[in-house]
């Protein structure tokens, strides 16, 4: 690396490198950050604190489909089963899944617990 050390007017010592070398250093740092993020995810996955969601379900969420319905179907649950586990009526769950009602915070928390997912994944 061809670097030059200069002194700034405030007395700080600065290292000057070419733009090409600077960009290469930035890329190497970003690669390390990406590797660290992947390792963190893999550790959390092994600990059961993360999960892999098949593209079919992820795409449905990205496309704007109701997340309660998508997560319920991903978990292989019938609507009536989720309603019982969440302690809400099947009719109320249906209204949430069809977008007729947003669902109270309390109901959404119960649904999240029943679906074994974070509330953030549903709202």
N, C-alpha and C positions, 0 to 999 in steps of 0.2 A: 504494500500500500504506500502510495506517495502522499504523505501528509506534510503540512506546514504548520508550525506553531507560531501564533502571533499573540500580541498582547492588546486587549481592547482598551479603549480610553479609560474605563473604570478600573483597570488593572487585572481583570480576569484574563486567564490564559485560554486561548481558543485554538482548537485544532481545525484546520481547513483541509478538506479532501475534495476530490473531484466529484461532480454530480453523479457520475457513473458509480464510483465507489460508495457514495452516500446511499444511493438507491439499492445497491447490493446489500449493504448493512441493514437497511430498513427491511428488505425482503427476508433476510435471515432472521431478524427479530420477530417479524410477523409469523414466519414458519414455526419458530419456537413457541409462540403464543398459541398457535393453532394446535400444535402437538400437545401442549399442556392442557388445553381445553378438551381434546379428545381423551387424554388420559383420565382427566377428572370425570368425564361422562362414563368412561368404561368402568371406573371404580364404583361410581354411583349405581351403574347398571348391575354390577356384580353384587352390590349390597342390597339390591332390590329397591333402590330409591329412584330409579329411572326405568323406563321401559321403551321398547321399540314398537312403534305403531306402524302397521303395514300401510303402504302407499295408498291403497284403496280407501282407507279410513282417513288418512291425512288429507288426501285430495278432496274428500267430501267436506271436511272442515274448511279447507282453503276456499272451496267453491261456495261457502256460505250456508251449507246445510245446518240445521239445528244441532248444536253440539250435544245436547242431552240425548237426542235420538241416536246420533252417531256413536257416542260412547256406550250407550245401552246396547246397541247392536254389536259393537266391537266386543263387549263383554259377554255377548251371547244371551242376553236377558230378554224376556218378554216384558211388555209394558206393565202388565199386572204385577209381575214379580218385582220390578223396580218400585212401583207404587207402594207395595207392601213393605219392602225393605226401607224405603224412605219415610214411611208413615204418612203418606198423602193419598188422596183418592186417585183412582185411575183416570177419572174425568179431568181432574186438575192437571195430572201429568200430561194427558193428551192435549190440553189447552197450551201447556208450556211447549210441548214438542211441535205443535202446529203454529206457534207464534201468536196465538190468540191472547195469551197472558205471558208476562215476563217471568213470573214466579217470584214469590217473596224471597228475601234474603235467607230467611229461616228454611224455607223449602229447598232452595238451591243448595244450601249447606248440607242438608240431609241427603239430597240427591247425589252430591259430590262424594259424600262418605259411602253411600251405597254403591256407587260406581268405582270406588277406589281411585279417585282422581282429585286433583286440586280444584277448588272453586273457580280459580282463574281460567281453567280449561273449559268451563261451562258458560262463563259470562263474557 
